């Protein structure tokens, strides 16, 4: 399934449920207004903490050059690895990436300082958003970086001063995605769709896609309220489509099962309409953003999510490179590099057919003759 589609493949694009009554629209508006004050504060802070990256396009690592987009991509991958290894939350990862992007926006950073910046941003984010701070020496040892404890401490002080973290903490995509999850729960509950909340809105899957967007420089430099809104709606569309694919009924099913399936499809269509039309309509009006600007952001998010969805289809092949010493090279005449591709091990392999060699058949015949 492509995320660029405007609607799930199982839903007709011209579907519209019955027109919402004035009471339902007023109830919907009140749900959004309940958190409007907190949302307004989040958007005001997000303007200050939204990075504007202008890095180089070089793909080669130059120790004396400036940081490029490829270097930033590798740094975010390292931060994701630290997050998983130390069992930190997505909020810590979003804050650490935001610290890095803001520093790259305000200053020209050379590639030789990336290791110190990576460790400092992660440990600083963990100290601010986690109950269990991370040991700096443990992170350095794990990453095998060539930096000292004192250098990381100096970088942490520089981050705190440059970003003015002593007065207020930054606003990241994590804050907006948490708000949209809460308001979605209230909306679906008010319409009587509680059974679908846990099936369509899996928080761990949504956050993994949010972490994937941190690798994309376009999504990072966009207004986080619009980026997370597009991510949230595209994820709901994907969940509705997958739910229908996984609950198909066979031909000739009993009438009771068919009626239940049709009722589920009708409910999913209404949820899709609410989340794709009514929900963004009220929020965009409140933000003062045009629908055309939102569609541009939605296309960028959809393109990034397509690469996320396709990564699970690539098969893993392990390659080993064998190095031969100088004395054996004089005797052997090997290729420059020995490579072997190991196939993936099947969990339930089919039983191998029993084969007999000529030698085993010969001895079995001798045993038969001796018995006679």
Steps between C-alpha positions, in 0.01 A plus 500: 500500500628843412466774758455760227144384440235731638293212636541130574464270202191327640306825542331680210630854466150640446367358828339748735289398799188680602554867562599566860235667709558836664516333840775262383700782343473706817612201707795449265595867524482494880734199517765689303448825691553317831872473421532813288692694763766231540513458121549875453794498744654203326485673161652821639794306646534285188581806289804570714622139509445407134839459327589641158774278368731616222768230488732391220410221257833316524471121541863439602614534859759778528650536850587866442184591308159613613205276580293385201153348478656154477695563822182611674323186379769280655489698825121452533547127438750491788253681726230245411742223593573665837128537563437128446809381690434712811123438481408869481170649383422659165487836675872472583585419139291789361661743744853379420444536123347844557808610699728387216293670229479829690878505548552420131262787418672759720866406451729346239607166648795302370481125460770433759262636768210271406591227748507743793175663384328161470592384850428840658155540341391150600620521859350850538162385364504198731575718802208731415231250397595171663486384860825305460785715363748338263866462591720700263793260519270208419375673184856581389610142562201358316545720191882468503533876458829685535388762751543549872259552786606864545446581131144368519434702816619817328274426202201449734562842654526650151167341398329625814626855447447524123149353507397676823385171655517632855190717450281271284509163330452466124178391327544199274281277283453275802291767677266541202460128435402452865240776468352351181479156660308643792257698286447200268409282799245760614347538153464128429367438851238774462377337178486153655806351326687384813553143367700638205736724698740228610489330157555807283724704730800295617722750679826306451448477121413868475809599698728281290379684189551829680861401575548412134400853399789636707736372230334715231637854491187639327265372770730620777508858367120521460251621759472201740126555551436445127753216468347304786146571376585355158677204663203432727242505220713287265550248778125478568441440127763227497351336810148500351629342180698233684207422730274429202765289328550287811127446560378390160214247497483198274240454231188320618539617862190496723270799486581599859872529425429696181281746692769548765765558233285756319439679830875513569569636150235769548655606832849513348373716216355748747825502701696558179274791402525663844880470517562613139248784469350625824803461726756685280239757396450626855872490583611680182244772561627535854864511380419746222666273241369449148415154374749535213790553743386202702486279189864584420606391848286188469674401174844534664391288797345240268824472300700445820251240626519309173868431562411390855236260370736352239791433736341181633491342154876489448650162584799495731812339351812469709833541320834407647825643376799273556845655523807291424841578649817561296661153538194311370468747215834383364378141485133553412367705215168620642271769377517842657210422727328178597124546526231259601129576522327314782137419442241579765423206730141381468307454822303195381699343214335218302627146580784386277432191287690188610774411251715191471853486363637215291725393785212468747296299248798268437544420871125453549495240221794314657316485832194355329710228327675409829166454677383260229 
